Amino acid sequence: MIYKICSVEDWLACQRDGRLPWSADDRRDAFIHLSAPHQLRGTVAKHFLGRDELMLLEVDPERLPQGALRWEVSRGGDRFPHLHADLPREAVVRAQAAPLGPDGVPRLPFGPPESPGELV
């Protein structure tokens, strides 16, 4: 599985329209930013610190448009999953709120064990 963090508003739009709206960063870079399990903690801490009303989406790569998912070098030389197409609602297998923790980092309700604030 791979992950996408988005606003509650964007998740509601995805449910209504059948695809996730592109964030400002996604539009700027011309692909949808996703994270592998081992990258999720760094993504949340770096890009979503202090942001409230977020959702964590678990995405099944097998349900994405064929050939649109590319693993490309990004932060720290690691390869990140980048989706060069719309993210369809049917690719999201789980979605849950990621409320802010006391340290200002969104708590991840599920995901890999190394994720901050994982609920057990």
LINBELBEL-V127081 format. One line per field, one symbol per residue. ss: DSSP state (~ for helix, > for strand, _ for the rest). psi: psi as a letter, one per 20 degrees, with the letter a starting at -180 (. if undefined). burial: I if it has 16 or more other C-alpha atoms within 10 Angstrom, else O. A space follows every 50 residues. Layout:
BEGIN
ss->???
psi->???
burial->???
END
This chain:
BEGIN
ss->_>>>>>>~~~~~~~~~~_>>___~~~~~~__>>_>>~~~~~~~~~~~___ ___>>>>>>_~~~_____>>>>>_~~~_>>>>>___>>~~~>>>>>>__> _____>______________
psi->qrqpprqgghgghghgijqpqprghgggikrpprqrgiigghgghgijpi prlqqppppohijqppiippoqpcpjjqpqppolrqoqhiioiqpqqnqp rhjippppiraqhjppkpp.
burial->OIIIIIIIOIIOOIOOOOIIIIOOOIOOOOIIIIIIIOIIIOIIOOOIOO OIOIIIIIIOIOOIOOOOIOOOOOOOOOOIIIIIIIIIIOIIOOIIIIII OOOOIIIIIIIOOOIIIOOO
END
